[in-house]
Amino acid sequence: MTKIFRAYYVWPKFPSISMSGNRCSLHCKHCNHTYLEDMQDLTTPEELLASCRRFADEGAVGFLLSGGCDTTGKMLNLQRLLPTIKQIKEETDLIIKLHAGFVDKSLAEDIVAAGVDIASVEVVGSTATIHEIFDFTATVKSYAETLNNLEDAGMPFIVPHVCIGLHYGKLLGEFDALQIIKTQCNPAVLVFIVFRPTKATAMQHCPLPSPTDVGSVISKASQMFPNHDLSLGCIRPRNQLRDAIELSALQSGVNRMEIPSKKTLEEAEKMGFSLKKIPACCALPEELERKIL
């Protein structure tokens, strides 16, 4: 059987939207609202609907709906925009990927009813990391319950994300996060991102996770989820360690990657992969891939 390595390129056909603008009630040490600045600011139902109609007219295949959280880890403005999301699904063929945040049973049912295609859930396996990095009072149980609530509600595609090295560049809880995922849902894809020190944050001078650490987490995931696609997402270091991190991920079991380097693509071919380039987000399940290619 042919091995396929999928390379994903989100721009311009899979834009990112912040439904809270630059607002977030948390001040996470690794982010501090920085990543919201790279998203389109669409906070009202009217703005969101008009922009998504335009995206569809211009040939987009989908979009990421993200934003900031309240102090309990729930996405700001999500409940208000769910009727608009449903209208977008009724009027367009756009694939909707939602950064879900924490989700109770009622919200999970509302998200499914609105027609969201993909729910992405960051899963953290260390309560110490949650308290120290995010500075709020949730526990690992909160992530387990969110996955379980989405699964029970019939969410079509759940895509957990695990950040490698989130605890000041060191491993803490990543393997526990994999176990939480294993016991709480059947993921469509597993996405791994890698902590990168970011300017204007409390962790801007922290060390990078090593390529070996990246490989160890992904190798474990490959053992635990032998029949699932594993992806290296867009958030990761792009400095001198880029090629080493990508190569370690590839050799450890990743078979999809967002914006891989030329060297990584060449290495994938040497490993016997056929390359497939896709104008979307790397969390896209194969079932939805057929809609856009």
C-alpha positions as CSV (number, residue, x, y, z in Angstrom):
1,M,0.0,0.0,0.0
2,T,1.3,3.5,-0.9
3,K,2.5,5.6,2.0
4,I,1.3,9.2,1.7
5,F,2.9,12.2,3.4
6,R,0.5,15.1,3.5
7,A,1.8,18.6,3.5
8,Y,-0.6,21.3,4.4
9,Y,-0.7,25.0,3.4
10,V,-3.5,27.0,5.1
11,W,-3.1,30.3,3.3
12,P,-5.1,31.6,1.6
13,K,-7.8,28.9,1.5
14,F,-8.2,28.2,5.2
15,P,-8.0,31.5,7.1
16,S,-8.0,31.9,10.9
17,I,-10.6,33.9,12.8
18,S,-10.6,35.2,16.3
19,M,-14.2,35.4,17.5
20,S,-13.1,37.4,20.5
21,G,-10.8,39.9,18.7
22,N,-7.7,40.4,20.9
23,R,-9.6,39.7,24.1
24,C,-8.7,36.9,26.4
25,S,-9.3,36.7,30.2
26,L,-6.2,34.6,30.7
27,H,-2.5,35.7,30.6
28,C,-0.8,32.5,29.7
29,K,2.9,32.7,30.1
30,H,3.7,31.2,26.7
31,C,1.2,33.3,24.8
32,N,-0.1,36.5,26.5
33,H,-2.6,37.1,23.7
34,T,0.2,37.2,21.1
35,Y,-1.3,34.5,18.8
36,L,-4.6,36.3,18.6
37,E,-2.9,39.1,16.7
38,D,-2.3,36.8,13.7
39,M,-6.1,36.1,13.2
40,Q,-8.8,38.0,11.5
41,D,-10.9,39.9,14.1
42,L,-14.6,38.9,13.5
43,T,-16.6,39.2,16.7
44,T,-20.1,40.0,15.6
45,P,-22.6,37.7,13.9
46,E,-22.9,40.1,11.0
47,E,-19.1,40.4,10.5
48,L,-18.6,36.6,10.7
49,L,-21.4,35.8,8.3
50,A,-20.4,38.4,5.7
51,S,-16.7,37.4,5.8
52,C,-17.5,33.7,5.5
53,R,-19.7,34.3,2.5
54,R,-16.8,36.2,0.9
55,F,-14.4,33.4,1.8
56,A,-16.7,30.9,0.0
57,D,-17.0,33.2,-3.0
58,E,-13.2,33.6,-3.2
59,G,-12.6,29.8,-3.2
60,A,-11.8,29.1,0.4
61,V,-12.3,25.5,1.6
62,G,-12.8,26.3,5.3
63,F,-11.7,28.3,8.2
64,L,-10.4,28.0,11.8
65,L,-12.6,29.7,14.4
66,S,-10.5,30.4,17.5
67,G,-10.1,33.2,20.0
68,G,-9.5,33.9,23.7
69,C,-11.0,32.2,26.8
70,D,-12.7,33.3,29.9
71,T,-11.3,32.6,33.3
72,T,-12.8,29.1,33.3
73,G,-11.3,28.1,30.0
74,K,-14.4,28.4,27.9
75,M,-14.2,30.3,24.5
76,L,-15.3,33.8,24.7
77,N,-18.3,34.7,22.4
78,L,-18.8,31.1,21.2
79,Q,-22.3,30.6,22.4
80,R,-23.4,33.9,20.9
81,L,-22.0,32.9,17.5
82,L,-23.3,29.4,17.2
83,P,-26.5,30.4,15.4
84,T,-24.3,32.2,12.8
85,I,-22.1,29.2,12.5
86,K,-25.2,27.1,11.7
87,Q,-26.3,29.7,9.0
88,I,-22.8,29.5,7.5
89,K,-23.0,25.7,7.2
90,E,-26.4,26.0,5.6
91,E,-25.3,28.6,3.1
92,T,-21.8,27.4,2.2
93,D,-19.6,24.3,1.8
94,L,-16.9,25.7,4.1
95,I,-15.3,23.3,6.5
96,I,-15.5,24.7,10.1
97,K,-12.7,23.9,12.5
98,L,-13.3,25.1,16.0
99,H,-10.8,25.6,18.9
100,A,-13.3,24.3,21.4
101,G,-11.9,25.3,24.8
102,F,-13.5,23.6,27.7
103,V,-16.9,22.2,26.8
104,D,-19.7,21.0,29.1
105,K,-22.4,18.6,27.9
106,S,-24.9,21.3,26.9
107,L,-22.3,23.3,24.9
108,A,-21.0,20.1,23.2
109,E,-24.6,19.4,22.0
110,D,-25.0,23.0,20.8
111,I,-21.7,22.8,18.9
112,V,-22.7,19.6,17.1
113,A,-26.2,21.1,16.3
114,A,-24.5,24.1,14.7
115,G,-22.7,21.9,12.2
116,V,-19.1,22.4,13.3
117,D,-17.0,19.8,11.4
118,I,-13.9,19.6,13.5
119,A,-13.4,20.3,17.2
120,S,-9.8,20.8,18.2
121,V,-9.0,20.4,21.8
122,E,-5.7,21.2,23.4
123,V,-5.0,18.4,26.0
124,V,-2.6,19.1,28.9
125,G,-1.6,16.2,31.0
126,S,-0.1,18.0,34.0
127,T,-2.1,20.0,36.5
128,A,1.1,21.8,37.5
129,T,1.4,23.1,33.9
130,I,-2.2,24.2,33.9
131,H,-1.7,26.2,37.1
132,E,1.8,27.6,36.4
133,I,1.5,28.3,32.6
134,F,-2.2,29.1,32.2
135,D,-2.6,30.4,35.8
136,F,-6.1,29.1,36.3
137,T,-7.7,26.5,38.5
138,A,-8.7,23.7,36.0
139,T,-7.2,20.2,36.3
140,V,-6.4,17.5,33.8
141,K,-9.9,16.2,34.5
142,S,-11.3,19.2,32.7
143,Y,-9.7,18.1,29.4
144,A,-10.9,14.6,29.9
145,E,-14.5,15.8,30.4
146,T,-14.3,18.0,27.4
147,L,-13.3,15.2,25.1
148,N,-15.9,12.9,26.6
149,N,-18.6,15.5,26.3
150,L,-17.8,16.1,22.6
151,E,-17.7,12.3,21.9
152,D,-21.0,11.7,23.6
153,A,-22.6,14.6,21.7
154,G,-21.7,13.0,18.4
155,M,-19.0,15.5,17.3
156,P,-18.1,14.3,13.8
157,F,-14.3,14.8,14.1
158,I,-12.4,15.4,17.4
159,V,-8.8,16.4,16.9
160,P,-6.8,16.6,20.1
161,H,-3.7,18.8,20.2
162,V,-0.7,18.2,22.5
163,C,1.9,20.8,23.0
164,I,5.4,19.3,23.5
165,G,7.5,21.2,26.0
166,L,4.8,23.5,27.2
167,H,6.2,23.4,30.8
168,Y,9.1,25.9,30.3
169,G,10.5,23.9,27.4
170,K,10.6,20.6,29.3
171,L,8.5,17.5,29.1
172,L,5.8,17.2,31.8
173,G,2.5,15.6,31.3
174,E,2.7,14.9,27.5
175,F,2.5,11.1,28.0
176,D,-0.4,11.5,30.4
177,A,-2.2,13.7,27.8
178,L,-1.9,10.8,25.3
179,Q,-3.5,8.5,27.9
180,I,-6.3,10.9,28.5
181,I,-7.0,11.0,24.8
182,K,-6.9,7.3,24.5
183,T,-9.5,6.7,27.2
184,Q,-11.9,9.6,26.4
185,C,-12.4,9.7,22.6
186,N,-11.6,8.2,19.3
187,P,-9.6,11.0,17.6
188,A,-9.8,11.7,13.9
189,V,-6.2,13.0,13.8
190,L,-3.7,13.7,16.6
191,V,-1.8,17.0,16.2
192,F,1.4,17.9,18.0
193,I,2.6,21.4,18.3
194,V,6.0,22.4,19.9
195,F,6.6,25.1,22.4
196,R,8.4,28.1,20.9
197,P,9.6,31.0,23.0
198,T,7.6,34.0,21.9
199,K,8.5,37.7,22.3
200,A,6.5,39.7,24.8
201,T,5.7,36.7,26.9
202,A,7.0,35.5,30.2
203,M,8.6,32.5,28.6
204,Q,10.4,34.3,25.7
205,H,13.8,33.2,27.1
206,C,12.9,29.6,28.0
207,P,14.8,26.8,26.2
208,L,13.3,25.0,23.2
209,P,12.3,21.4,23.6
210,S,14.9,19.1,22.0
211,P,14.3,17.2,18.8
212,T,14.8,14.0,21.0
213,D,11.9,15.1,23.3
214,V,9.7,15.7,20.3
215,G,10.5,12.3,18.9
216,S,9.9,10.5,22.2
217,V,6.4,11.9,22.5
218,I,5.4,11.2,18.9
219,S,7.0,7.7,19.1
220,K,4.7,6.9,22.1
221,A,1.7,8.3,20.3
222,S,2.5,6.1,17.3
223,Q,2.5,3.0,19.6
224,M,-0.7,4.0,21.3
225,F,-2.6,5.1,18.1
226,P,-1.2,2.8,15.4
227,N,-4.2,3.4,13.0
228,H,-4.4,7.1,13.4
229,D,-2.7,9.9,11.4
230,L,-0.2,12.0,13.4
231,S,0.5,15.5,12.4
232,L,3.1,18.2,13.3
233,G,1.2,21.4,13.4
234,C,2.0,25.0,12.5
235,I,3.0,26.2,16.0
236,R,6.7,25.0,16.4
237,P,10.1,26.6,16.3
238,R,11.2,27.8,12.9
239,N,14.8,28.6,13.8
240,Q,18.0,26.6,13.4
241,L,16.3,23.6,15.0
242,R,13.4,23.5,12.5
243,D,14.8,20.8,10.3
244,A,16.0,18.7,13.2
245,I,12.5,18.9,14.9
246,E,10.7,18.1,11.7
247,L,13.0,15.1,10.9
248,S,12.6,13.7,14.4
249,A,8.8,14.0,14.1
250,L,8.9,12.3,10.7
251,Q,11.1,9.5,11.8
252,S,9.0,9.0,14.9
253,G,5.7,8.5,13.1
254,V,4.3,11.8,11.8
255,N,2.7,11.3,8.4
256,R,1.4,14.9,7.9
257,M,2.8,18.3,8.6
258,E,1.8,21.9,8.2
259,I,4.3,23.8,6.0
260,P,7.2,21.4,6.1
261,S,10.6,22.5,5.0
262,K,12.0,21.4,1.6
263,K,14.5,19.2,3.4
264,T,11.7,17.4,5.2
265,L,9.8,16.8,2.0
266,E,12.9,15.3,0.4
267,E,13.5,13.1,3.5
268,A,9.9,11.9,3.4
269,E,10.4,10.8,-0.3
270,K,13.5,9.0,0.7
271,M,11.5,7.1,3.3
272,G,9.1,5.9,0.6
273,F,6.3,8.4,1.0
274,S,4.4,9.8,-1.9
275,L,3.8,13.5,-1.3
276,K,0.4,15.1,-1.3
277,K,0.0,18.9,-0.9
278,I,-3.3,20.1,0.5
279,P,-4.6,23.7,0.8
280,A,-6.1,23.4,4.3
281,C,-5.3,22.9,8.0
282,C,-3.3,19.8,9.1
283,A,-6.2,18.7,11.3
284,L,-8.3,17.9,8.3
285,P,-9.5,14.2,8.4
286,E,-9.3,12.2,5.2
287,E,-13.1,12.1,5.0
288,L,-13.2,15.9,4.6
289,E,-10.1,15.9,2.3
290,R,-12.3,14.4,-0.4
291,K,-14.5,17.5,-0.3
292,I,-11.8,19.8,-1.4
293,L,-9.5,17.8,-3.7
